[in-house]
Amino acid sequence: MTCIPKINWSKQSDDSSFFLDFRLEAEDGIKGQVKRYLGFFRLYDGSVNTLFLRQENTQGLKADGFFFKIDTNSVQIFSPTARGIHHGLSALRQLLKSQDNKLSHGEAAQNPDFEHRGIMLDVSRGKMAT
């Protein structure tokens, strides 16, 4: 099942770019904390596209919120926490997959509505056992 995140863009242009691989720019501490999630991206030191990951509070974000900025040859993800950067990377991965690696340029800030994110699946039929 693919869940495409709803991104509330604050700025978006008609321009777009292809992102097949990335050159990673992040502090070592962030790389270590989100290493597991970076495995979903093609990381190549010679890439013209750059993925910037920064742990800082931009745009008055909540703890797990993140800020996207997509330009020609760069995607920037800012968050106050490593968990927020993880959520930003997850959203980026889903956007890349759903749009065949072509992303529109723009900016967006995402703040979670709930502290714990997930999917609830109710498969009960009829009466519940006591």
Number of C-alpha atoms within 10 A of each C-alpha: 3 7 9 15 12 9 13 11 15 9 10 15 11 7 11 16 16 15 21 15 18 21 18 20 15 14 12 8 11 17 16 12 14 16 12 10 15 17 9 11 16 13 17 13 12 10 15 14 22 22 21 18 24 21 19 15 16 16 14 13 20 18 16 23 25 34 24 25 18 19 19 17 17 17 22 18 25 24 30 20 19 23 17 24 26 24 20 24 22 17 19 20 17 17 19 18 13 14 11 12 16 15 20 16 21 19 19 17 21 22 16 15 10 8 10 8 10 7 6 6 6 6 6 7 6 6 6 6 4 3
